[in-house]
Amino acid sequence: MLRARLLTAAVLLPAVGALVLFAPAWFFTIFNAVAGIWGLYEVAAMTGALHWVAVPLFAVVGGVPLFGLLYGGDLGLVGWLVPVLVILMMLGLAVRIELAGGGERFRGPRLVFMGAAYVGFLFPFFALLRNAPGGIEMLLLVILLVVVSDSGAYFVGRYLGRTKLAPSLSPHKTIEGAVGGLIATIVGGWLLFKMKGGTWDTSRILLFAAMISILAQLGDLAGSALKRGAGVKDSGWIFPGHGGLLDRTCSLVFAVFFTYYWFR
C-alpha cells in the first residue's frame, strides 16, 4: 500500500505541476469542469444517489454553479457569499458528526445536497485562481504549502502525537500534528517567499501561510465528514493507493477559495 501511494504521488505531483504551469487557460478550465463532473459522480456514488432520480439535484445544486462560476467568472456577492455558506455548512457537518461519535445516520438527501454544493461551488475556484493574473504562481504556492502542512502534520503526529484531534472524523489526526503542520507551513511559507523575492512584509507572509494550513486542515476534516456521513473509507478509486478525486483535493478546496479572494 505504501509503495502504491508513493508511486502514485511521484506521478501525480509532476503531472499537476505541468498542467498548472503550461496548460492554456481554456484547457485548464475544461479540465476543471471535467474534474468537477467527476467529483459530483463521486458524491453520488458514495452517498448512494447514483440513480436517475438524483440527476436534477446534481444538475441544479452542483452543475449550475460549477459551470456558472467557471464560464461566468466572479459573480459578485454570489461569487463569495454562497461558497462561504457552503464551507460553513461542511464544517457544521464535521462538528455534528464528531459530537455524535459517528456519521452514518447523517446519510440521506441532506448529505447529497451538501456534497453536490461542495463540489459545485468550490471546485471552480481552481480555474478562477489559476487563470487570474499571477494565478499560476499563486496556485502552485498554495499546492506546495498544503503539501507542507499535510506532511508536517503527518510526521509530527506520527512521532509526537498523543491527543486526538477529532477521533470520530479522523482517528489518526492529533492536536500535536495539527500544530506541527501549522508551524511547518509558516516556516515553509516564509522560506518560499524569501526565495521568490516577493515584496510582502513578514507579517503578511506569516498570516497567509498560517491561514493556508488552517484551511487545509479544516478542509481535510470536512472531506472526512462527507465520507463518514456516507459510511465509506475513500471517496473513490481513481488514484491507486490514494482513493478518489475528493480525497486528493479536500485539503486544497478551502485554501484555493481563500487565496482567490486574498489577492483580489
C-alpha positions as protocol buffer text, in pm:
chain_id: "A"
residue {
  index: 1
  type: MET
  ca { x: 0 y: 0 z: 0 }
}
residue {
  index: 2
  type: LEU
  ca { x: 278 y: 246 z: 91 }
}
residue {
  index: 3
  type: ARG
  ca { x: 464 y: 165 z: -231 }
}
residue {
  index: 4
  type: ALA
  ca { x: 148 y: 228 z: -433 }
}
residue {
  index: 5
  type: ARG
  ca { x: 92 y: 562 z: -256 }
}
residue {
  index: 6
  type: LEU
  ca { x: 449 y: 676 z: -318 }
}
residue {
  index: 7
  type: LEU
  ca { x: 439 y: 569 z: -683 }
}
residue {
  index: 8
  type: THR
  ca { x: 110 y: 748 z: -743 }
}
residue {
  index: 9
  type: ALA
  ca { x: 240 y: 1063 z: -571 }
}
residue {
  index: 10
  type: ALA
  ca { x: 559 y: 1054 z: -779 }
}
residue {
  index: 11
  type: VAL
  ca { x: 349 y: 1055 z: -1097 }
}
residue {
  index: 12
  type: LEU
  ca { x: 65 y: 1279 z: -980 }
}
residue {
  index: 13
  type: LEU
  ca { x: 252 y: 1579 z: -841 }
}
residue {
  index: 14
  type: PRO
  ca { x: 469 y: 1648 z: -1150 }
}
residue {
  index: 15
  type: ALA
  ca { x: 164 y: 1598 z: -1374 }
}
residue {
  index: 16
  type: VAL
  ca { x: -39 y: 1851 z: -1173 }
}
residue {
  index: 17
  type: GLY
  ca { x: 254 y: 2095 z: -1174 }
}
residue {
  index: 18
  type: ALA
  ca { x: 293 y: 2067 z: -1551 }
}
residue {
  index: 19
  type: LEU
  ca { x: -81 y: 2117 z: -1602 }
}
residue {
  index: 20
  type: VAL
  ca { x: -86 y: 2430 z: -1385 }
}
residue {
  index: 21
  type: LEU
  ca { x: 229 y: 2572 z: -1547 }
}
residue {
  index: 22
  type: PHE
  ca { x: 178 y: 2502 z: -1916 }
}
residue {
  index: 23
  type: ALA
  ca { x: -189 y: 2439 z: -1998 }
}
residue {
  index: 24
  type: PRO
  ca { x: -371 y: 2717 z: -2187 }
}
residue {
  index: 25
  type: ALA
  ca { x: -640 y: 2887 z: -1981 }
}
residue {
  index: 26
  type: TRP
  ca { x: -920 y: 2735 z: -2191 }
}
residue {
  index: 27
  type: PHE
  ca { x: -779 y: 2385 z: -2146 }
}
residue {
  index: 28
  type: PHE
  ca { x: -738 y: 2425 z: -1771 }
}
residue {
  index: 29
  type: THR
  ca { x: -1099 y: 2546 z: -1747 }
}
residue {
  index: 30
  type: ILE
  ca { x: -1223 y: 2242 z: -1939 }
}
residue {
  index: 31
  type: PHE
  ca { x: -1007 y: 2017 z: -1721 }
}
residue {
  index: 32
  type: ASN
  ca { x: -1155 y: 2180 z: -1410 }
}
residue {
  index: 33
  type: ALA
  ca { x: -1507 y: 2124 z: -1548 }
}
residue {
  index: 34
  type: VAL
  ca { x: -1436 y: 1755 z: -1613 }
}
residue {
  index: 35
  type: ALA
  ca { x: -1285 y: 1720 z: -1264 }
}
residue {
  index: 36
  type: GLY
  ca { x: -1595 y: 1885 z: -1118 }
}
residue {
  index: 37
  type: ILE
  ca { x: -1825 y: 1643 z: -1300 }
}
residue {
  index: 38
  type: TRP
  ca { x: -1616 y: 1354 z: -1173 }
}
residue {
  index: 39
  type: GLY
  ca { x: -1635 y: 1498 z: -821 }
}
residue {
  index: 40
  type: LEU
  ca { x: -2015 y: 1507 z: -848 }
}
residue {
  index: 41
  type: TYR
  ca { x: -2005 y: 1146 z: -965 }
}
residue {
  index: 42
  type: GLU
  ca { x: -1801 y: 1050 z: -657 }
}
residue {
  index: 43
  type: VAL
  ca { x: -2051 y: 1227 z: -430 }
}
residue {
  index: 44
  type: ALA
  ca { x: -2338 y: 1042 z: -598 }
}
residue {
  index: 45
  type: ALA
  ca { x: -2160 y: 706 z: -576 }
}
residue {
  index: 46
  type: MET
  ca { x: -2057 y: 726 z: -212 }
}
residue {
  index: 47
  type: THR
  ca { x: -2390 y: 868 z: -88 }
}
residue {
  index: 48
  type: GLY
  ca { x: -2597 y: 607 z: -272 }
}
residue {
  index: 49
  type: ALA
  ca { x: -2751 y: 869 z: -505 }
}
residue {
  index: 50
  type: LEU
  ca { x: -2617 y: 722 z: -827 }
}
residue {
  index: 51
  type: HIS
  ca { x: -2955 y: 693 z: -999 }
}
residue {
  index: 52
  type: TRP
  ca { x: -3166 y: 895 z: -1243 }
}
residue {
  index: 53
  type: VAL
  ca { x: -3391 y: 1037 z: -972 }
}
residue {
  index: 54
  type: ALA
  ca { x: -3097 y: 1234 z: -830 }
}
residue {
  index: 55
  type: VAL
  ca { x: -2985 y: 1381 z: -1164 }
}
residue {
  index: 56
  type: PRO
  ca { x: -3193 y: 1704 z: -1132 }
}
residue {
  index: 57
  type: LEU
  ca { x: -3050 y: 1770 z: -785 }
}
residue {
  index: 58
  type: PHE
  ca { x: -2691 y: 1727 z: -904 }
}
residue {
  index: 59
  type: ALA
  ca { x: -2760 y: 1933 z: -1216 }
}
residue {
  index: 60
  type: VAL
  ca { x: -2907 y: 2226 z: -1022 }
}
residue {
  index: 61
  type: VAL
  ca { x: -2707 y: 2221 z: -697 }
}
residue {
  index: 62
  type: GLY
  ca { x: -2377 y: 2105 z: -846 }
}
residue {
  index: 63
  type: GLY
  ca { x: -2374 y: 2158 z: -1221 }
}
residue {
  index: 64
  type: VAL
  ca { x: -2522 y: 2509 z: -1242 }
}
residue {
  index: 65
  type: PRO
  ca { x: -2274 y: 2673 z: -1001 }
}
residue {
  index: 66
  type: LEU
  ca { x: -1986 y: 2466 z: -1141 }
}
residue {
  index: 67
  type: PHE
  ca { x: -2032 y: 2589 z: -1498 }
}
residue {
  index: 68
  type: GLY
  ca { x: -2170 y: 2928 z: -1395 }
}
residue {
  index: 69
  type: LEU
  ca { x: -1855 y: 3014 z: -1200 }
}
residue {
  index: 70
  type: LEU
  ca { x: -1617 y: 2853 z: -1448 }
}
residue {
  index: 71
  type: TYR
  ca { x: -1756 y: 3029 z: -1754 }
}
residue {
  index: 72
  type: GLY
  ca { x: -1929 y: 3328 z: -1598 }
}
residue {
  index: 73
  type: GLY
  ca { x: -1640 y: 3429 z: -1375 }
}
residue {
  index: 74
  type: ASP
  ca { x: -1672 y: 3606 z: -1042 }
}
residue {
  index: 75
  type: LEU
  ca { x: -2042 y: 3668 z: -982 }
}
residue {
  index: 76
  type: GLY
  ca { x: -2002 y: 3946 z: -727 }
}
residue {
  index: 77
  type: LEU
  ca { x: -2182 y: 3880 z: -399 }
}
residue {
  index: 78
  type: VAL
  ca { x: -2289 y: 3530 z: -502 }
}
residue {
  index: 79
  type: GLY
  ca { x: -1929 y: 3459 z: -602 }
}
residue {
  index: 80
  type: TRP
  ca { x: -1804 y: 3461 z: -243 }
}
residue {
  index: 81
  type: LEU
  ca { x: -2108 y: 3457 z: -14 }
}
residue {
  index: 82
  type: VAL
  ca { x: -2260 y: 3126 z: -125 }
}
residue {
  index: 83
  type: PRO
  ca { x: -1925 y: 2938 z: -120 }
}
residue {
  index: 84
  type: VAL
  ca { x: -1865 y: 3074 z: 232 }
}
residue {
  index: 85
  type: LEU
  ca { x: -2205 y: 2938 z: 336 }
}
residue {
  index: 86
  type: VAL
  ca { x: -2114 y: 2602 z: 179 }
}
residue {
  index: 87
  type: ILE
  ca { x: -1786 y: 2596 z: 373 }
}
residue {
  index: 88
  type: LEU
  ca { x: -1970 y: 2675 z: 697 }
}
residue {
  index: 89
  type: MET
  ca { x: -2225 y: 2403 z: 614 }
}
residue {
  index: 90
  type: MET
  ca { x: -1947 y: 2147 z: 564 }
}
residue {
  index: 91
  type: LEU
  ca { x: -1774 y: 2249 z: 887 }
}
residue {
  index: 92
  type: GLY
  ca { x: -2108 y: 2227 z: 1068 }
}
residue {
  index: 93
  type: LEU
  ca { x: -2146 y: 1872 z: 935 }
}
residue {
  index: 94
  type: ALA
  ca { x: -1798 y: 1789 z: 1066 }
}
residue {
  index: 95
  type: VAL
  ca { x: -1882 y: 1922 z: 1412 }
}
residue {
  index: 96
  type: ARG
  ca { x: -2212 y: 1734 z: 1424 }
}
residue {
  index: 97
  type: ILE
  ca { x: -2055 y: 1404 z: 1321 }
}
residue {
  index: 98
  type: GLU
  ca { x: -1772 y: 1445 z: 1571 }
}
residue {
  index: 99
  type: LEU
  ca { x: -2013 y: 1523 z: 1854 }
}
residue {
  index: 100
  type: ALA
  ca { x: -2240 y: 1235 z: 1752 }
}
residue {
  index: 101
  type: GLY
  ca { x: -1947 y: 991 z: 1757 }
}
residue {
  index: 102
  type: GLY
  ca { x: -2011 y: 871 z: 1402 }
}
residue {
  index: 103
  type: GLY
  ca { x: -2171 y: 977 z: 1079 }
}
residue {
  index: 104
  type: GLU
  ca { x: -2375 y: 709 z: 904 }
}
residue {
  index: 105
  type: ARG
  ca { x: -2702 y: 836 z: 1048 }
}
residue {
  index: 106
  type: PHE
  ca { x: -2647 y: 1159 z: 852 }
}
residue {
  index: 107
  type: ARG
  ca { x: -2669 y: 976 z: 520 }
}
residue {
  index: 108
  type: GLY
  ca { x: -2965 y: 1089 z: 313 }
}
residue {
  index: 109
  type: PRO
  ca { x: -3083 y: 1375 z: 88 }
}
residue {
  index: 110
  type: ARG
  ca { x: -2919 y: 1644 z: 304 }
}
residue {
  index: 111
  type: LEU
  ca { x: -2579 y: 1481 z: 267 }
}
residue {
  index: 112
  type: VAL
  ca { x: -2629 y: 1451 z: -110 }
}
residue {
  index: 113
  type: PHE
  ca { x: -2722 y: 1820 z: -125 }
}
residue {
  index: 114
  type: MET
  ca { x: -2416 y: 1924 z: 78 }
}
residue {
  index: 115
  type: GLY
  ca { x: -2182 y: 1709 z: -132 }
}
residue {
  index: 116
  type: ALA
  ca { x: -2317 y: 1848 z: -458 }
}
residue {
  index: 117
  type: ALA
  ca { x: -2291 y: 2208 z: -333 }
}
residue {
  index: 118
  type: TYR
  ca { x: -1940 y: 2142 z: -200 }
}
residue {
  index: 119
  type: VAL
  ca { x: -1817 y: 2039 z: -545 }
}
residue {
  index: 120
  type: GLY
  ca { x: -2029 y: 2281 z: -748 }
}
residue {
  index: 121
  type: PHE
  ca { x: -1947 y: 2599 z: -558 }
}
residue {
  index: 122
  type: LEU
  ca { x: -1583 y: 2535 z: -457 }
}
residue {
  index: 123
  type: PHE
  ca { x: -1418 y: 2338 z: -738 }
}
residue {
  index: 124
  type: PRO
  ca { x: -1441 y: 2624 z: -994 }
}
residue {
  index: 125
  type: PHE
  ca { x: -1200 y: 2832 z: -789 }
}
residue {
  index: 126
  type: PHE
  ca { x: -911 y: 2616 z: -903 }
}
residue {
  index: 127
  type: ALA
  ca { x: -955 y: 2755 z: -1255 }
}
residue {
  index: 128
  type: LEU
  ca { x: -1062 y: 3102 z: -1139 }
}
residue {
  index: 129
  type: LEU
  ca { x: -740 y: 3135 z: -936 }
}
residue {
  index: 130
  type: ARG
  ca { x: -511 y: 2972 z: -1190 }
}
residue {
  index: 131
  type: ASN
  ca { x: -639 y: 3179 z: -1484 }
}
residue {
  index: 132
  type: ALA
  ca { x: -630 y: 3512 z: -1297 }
}
residue {
  index: 133
  type: PRO
  ca { x: -329 y: 3746 z: -1337 }
}
residue {
  index: 134
  type: GLY
  ca { x: -42 y: 3591 z: -1140 }
}
residue {
  index: 135
  type: GLY
  ca { x: -265 y: 3293 z: -1067 }
}
residue {
  index: 136
  type: ILE
  ca { x: -28 y: 3022 z: -1190 }
}
residue {
  index: 137
  type: GLU
  ca { x: 231 y: 3122 z: -933 }
}
residue {
  index: 138
  type: MET
  ca { x: -26 y: 3150 z: -654 }
}
residue {
  index: 139
  type: LEU
  ca { x: -194 y: 2816 z: -725 }
}
residue {
  index: 140
  type: LEU
  ca { x: 145 y: 2642 z: -724 }
}
residue {
  index: 141
  type: LEU
  ca { x: 227 y: 2818 z: -396 }
}
residue {
  index: 142
  type: VAL
  ca { x: -98 y: 2701 z: -237 }
}
residue {
  index: 143
  type: ILE
  ca { x: -36 y: 2343 z: -351 }
}
residue {
  index: 144
  type: LEU
  ca { x: 318 y: 2349 z: -208 }
}
residue {
  index: 145
  type: LEU
  ca { x: 205 y: 2498 z: 123 }
}
residue {
  index: 146
  type: VAL
  ca { x: -76 y: 2243 z: 158 }
}
residue {
  index: 147
  type: VAL
  ca { x: 173 y: 1961 z: 92 }
}
residue {
  index: 148
  type: VAL
  ca { x: 400 y: 2109 z: 360 }
}
residue {
  index: 149
  type: SER
  ca { x: 107 y: 2134 z: 601 }
}
residue {
  index: 150
  type: ASP
  ca { x: -6 y: 1776 z: 538 }
}
residue {
  index: 151
  type: SER
  ca { x: 350 y: 1644 z: 565 }
}
residue {
  index: 152
  type: GLY
  ca { x: 425 y: 1838 z: 882 }
}
residue {
  index: 153
  type: ALA
  ca { x: 104 y: 1723 z: 1046 }
}
residue {
  index: 154
  type: TYR
  ca { x: 170 y: 1362 z: 944 }
}
residue {
  index: 155
  type: PHE
  ca { x: 527 y: 1337 z: 1072 }
}
residue {
  index: 156
  type: VAL
  ca { x: 477 y: 1536 z: 1391 }
}
residue {
  index: 157
  type: GLY
  ca { x: 158 y: 1346 z: 1464 }
}
residue {
  index: 158
  type: ARG
  ca { x: 324 y: 1013 z: 1399 }
}
residue {
  index: 159
  type: TYR
  ca { x: 620 y: 1070 z: 1630 }
}
residue {
  index: 160
  type: LEU
  ca { x: 485 y: 1316 z: 1888 }
}
residue {
  index: 161
  type: GLY
  ca { x: 108 y: 1289 z: 1862 }
}
residue {
  index: 162
  type: ARG
  ca { x: -75 y: 1198 z: 2182 }
}
residue {
  index: 163
  type: THR
  ca { x: -402 y: 1394 z: 2190 }
}
residue {
  index: 164
  type: LYS
  ca { x: -668 y: 1304 z: 1934 }
}
residue {
  index: 165
  type: LEU
  ca { x: -797 y: 1599 z: 1735 }
}
residue {
  index: 166
  type: ALA
  ca { x: -1126 y: 1458 z: 1601 }
}
residue {
  index: 167
  type: PRO
  ca { x: -1135 y: 1081 z: 1663 }
}
residue {
  index: 168
  type: SER
  ca { x: -1478 y: 1025 z: 1508 }
}
residue {
  index: 169
  type: LEU
  ca { x: -1379 y: 1202 z: 1188 }
}
residue {
  index: 170
  type: SER
  ca { x: -1014 y: 1107 z: 1151 }
}
residue {
  index: 171
  type: PRO
  ca { x: -880 y: 872 z: 1421 }
}
residue {
  index: 172
  type: HIS
  ca { x: -513 y: 927 z: 1333 }
}
residue {
  index: 173
  type: LYS
  ca { x: -511 y: 1306 z: 1347 }
}
residue {
  index: 174
  type: THR
  ca { x: -374 y: 1466 z: 1664 }
}
residue {
  index: 175
  type: ILE
  ca { x: -359 y: 1815 z: 1807 }
}
residue {
  index: 176
  type: GLU
  ca { x: 20 y: 1790 z: 1815 }
}
residue {
  index: 177
  type: GLY
  ca { x: 18 y: 1700 z: 1445 }
}
residue {
  index: 178
  type: ALA
  ca { x: -210 y: 1994 z: 1363 }
}
residue {
  index: 179
  type: VAL
  ca { x: 22 y: 2235 z: 1544 }
}
residue {
  index: 180
  type: GLY
  ca { x: 322 y: 2077 z: 1372 }
}
residue {
  index: 181
  type: GLY
  ca { x: 158 y: 2123 z: 1032 }
}
residue {
  index: 182
  type: LEU
  ca { x: 81 y: 2486 z: 1114 }
}
residue {
  index: 183
  type: ILE
  ca { x: 437 y: 2562 z: 1221 }
}
residue {
  index: 184
  type: ALA
  ca { x: 585 y: 2380 z: 921 }
}
residue {
  index: 185
  type: THR
  ca { x: 363 y: 2578 z: 683 }
}
residue {
  index: 186
  type: ILE
  ca { x: 451 y: 2912 z: 842 }
}
residue {
  index: 187
  type: VAL
  ca { x: 823 y: 2834 z: 816 }
}
residue {
  index: 188
  type: GLY
  ca { x: 783 y: 2693 z: 465 }
}
residue {
  index: 189
  type: GLY
  ca { x: 579 y: 2991 z: 351 }
}
residue {
  index: 190
  type: TRP
  ca { x: 837 y: 3237 z: 483 }
}
residue {
  index: 191
  type: LEU
  ca { x: 1119 y: 3048 z: 309 }
}
residue {
  index: 192
  type: LEU
  ca { x: 930 y: 3025 z: -21 }
}
residue {
  index: 193
  type: PHE
  ca { x: 851 y: 3395 z: -25 }
}
residue {
  index: 194
  type: LYS
  ca { x: 1209 y: 3487 z: 60 }
}
residue {
  index: 195
  type: MET
  ca { x: 1342 y: 3259 z: -214 }
}
residue {
  index: 196
  type: LYS
  ca { x: 1091 y: 3409 z: -457 }
}
residue {
  index: 197
  type: GLY
  ca { x: 1200 y: 3761 z: -365 }
}
residue {
  index: 198
  type: GLY
  ca { x: 847 y: 3886 z: -308 }
}
residue {
  index: 199
  type: THR
  ca { x: 756 y: 4229 z: -175 }
}
residue {
  index: 200
  type: TRP
  ca { x: 530 y: 4115 z: 108 }
}
residue {
  index: 201
  type: ASP
  ca { x: 618 y: 4215 z: 462 }
}
residue {
  index: 202
  type: THR
  ca { x: 688 y: 3935 z: 709 }
}
residue {
  index: 203
  type: SER
  ca { x: 359 y: 3966 z: 898 }
}
residue {
  index: 204
  type: ARG
  ca { x: 155 y: 3924 z: 579 }
}
residue {
  index: 205
  type: ILE
  ca { x: 362 y: 3622 z: 473 }
}
residue {
  index: 206
  type: LEU
  ca { x: 316 y: 3453 z: 810 }
}
residue {
  index: 207
  type: LEU
  ca { x: -59 y: 3528 z: 820 }
}
residue {
  index: 208
  type: PHE
  ca { x: -116 y: 3392 z: 470 }
}
residue {
  index: 209
  type: ALA
  ca { x: 82 y: 3073 z: 538 }
}
residue {
  index: 210
  type: ALA
  ca { x: -99 y: 3019 z: 869 }
}
residue {
  index: 211
  type: MET
  ca { x: -439 y: 3062 z: 701 }
}
residue {
  index: 212
  type: ILE
  ca { x: -348 y: 2812 z: 430 }
}
residue {
  index: 213
  type: SER
  ca { x: -252 y: 2550 z: 691 }
}
residue {
  index: 214
  type: ILE
  ca { x: -564 y: 2609 z: 899 }
}
residue {
  index: 215
  type: LEU
  ca { x: -793 y: 2593 z: 596 }
}
residue {
  index: 216
  type: ALA
  ca { x: -613 y: 2287 z: 459 }
}
residue {
  index: 217
  type: GLN
  ca { x: -666 y: 2103 z: 786 }
}
residue {
  index: 218
  type: LEU
  ca { x: -1028 y: 2215 z: 814 }
}
residue {
  index: 219
  type: GLY
  ca { x: -1086 y: 2112 z: 454 }
}
residue {
  index: 220
  type: ASP
  ca { x: -942 y: 1770 z: 528 }
}
residue {
  index: 221
  type: LEU
  ca { x: -1179 y: 1730 z: 824 }
}
residue {
  index: 222
  type: ALA
  ca { x: -1474 y: 1845 z: 611 }
}
residue {
  index: 223
  type: GLY
  ca { x: -1383 y: 1587 z: 346 }
}
residue {
  index: 224
  type: SER
  ca { x: -1363 y: 1322 z: 617 }
}
residue {
  index: 225
  type: ALA
  ca { x: -1706 y: 1429 z: 744 }
}
residue {
  index: 226
  type: LEU
  ca { x: -1856 y: 1379 z: 399 }
}
residue {
  index: 227
  type: LYS
  ca { x: -1709 y: 1028 z: 382 }
}
residue {
  index: 228
  type: ARG
  ca { x: -1809 y: 941 z: 739 }
}
residue {
  index: 229
  type: GLY
  ca { x: -2162 y: 1061 z: 668 }
}
residue {
  index: 230
  type: ALA
  ca { x: -2171 y: 840 z: 360 }
}
residue {
  index: 231
  type: GLY
  ca { x: -2020 y: 547 z: 551 }
}
residue {
  index: 232
  type: VAL
  ca { x: -1723 y: 500 z: 316 }
}
residue {
  index: 233
  type: LYS
  ca { x: -1345 y: 494 z: 366 }
}
residue {
  index: 234
  type: ASP
  ca { x: -1250 y: 662 z: 36 }
}
residue {
  index: 235
  type: SER
  ca { x: -1445 y: 887 z: -196 }
}
residue {
  index: 236
  type: GLY
  ca { x: -1343 y: 683 z: -499 }
}
residue {
  index: 237
  type: TRP
  ca { x: -1077 y: 480 z: -674 }
}
residue {
  index: 238
  type: ILE
  ca { x: -929 y: 697 z: -949 }
}
residue {
  index: 239
  type: PHE
  ca { x: -586 y: 730 z: -779 }
}
residue {
  index: 240
  type: PRO
  ca { x: -445 y: 388 z: -681 }
}
residue {
  index: 241
  type: GLY
  ca { x: -336 y: 395 z: -318 }
}
residue {
  index: 242
  type: HIS
  ca { x: -480 y: 745 z: -272 }
}
residue {
  index: 243
  type: GLY
  ca { x: -854 y: 695 z: -317 }
}
residue {
  index: 244
  type: GLY
  ca { x: -1068 y: 933 z: -520 }
}
residue {
  index: 245
  type: LEU
  ca { x: -1053 y: 1287 z: -651 }
}
residue {
  index: 246
  type: LEU
  ca { x: -1225 y: 1428 z: -344 }
}
residue {
  index: 247
  type: ASP
  ca { x: -971 y: 1250 z: -122 }
}
residue {
  index: 248
  type: ARG
  ca { x: -686 y: 1428 z: -302 }
}
residue {
  index: 249
  type: THR
  ca { x: -845 y: 1773 z: -318 }
}
residue {
  index: 250
  type: CYS
  ca { x: -1020 y: 1813 z: 19 }
}
residue {
  index: 251
  type: SER
  ca { x: -713 y: 1981 z: 172 }
}
residue {
  index: 252
  type: LEU
  ca { x: -699 y: 2227 z: -117 }
}
residue {
  index: 253
  type: VAL
  ca { x: -1052 y: 2349 z: -183 }
}
residue {
  index: 254
  type: PHE
  ca { x: -1092 y: 2587 z: 114 }
}
residue {
  index: 255
  type: ALA
  ca { x: -737 y: 2718 z: 73 }
}
residue {
  index: 256
  type: VAL
  ca { x: -778 y: 2784 z: -301 }
}
residue {
  index: 257
  type: PHE
  ca { x: -1105 y: 2972 z: -245 }
}
residue {
  index: 258
  type: PHE
  ca { x: -941 y: 3185 z: 25 }
}
residue {
  index: 259
  type: THR
  ca { x: -637 y: 3259 z: -192 }
}
residue {
  index: 260
  type: TYR
  ca { x: -851 y: 3373 z: -485 }
}
residue {
  index: 261
  type: TYR
  ca { x: -1015 y: 3645 z: -276 }
}
residue {
  index: 262
  type: TRP
  ca { x: -699 y: 3726 z: -76 }
}
residue {
  index: 263
  type: PHE
  ca { x: -542 y: 3857 z: -397 }
}
residue {
  index: 264
  type: ARG
  ca { x: -848 y: 4037 z: -532 }
}
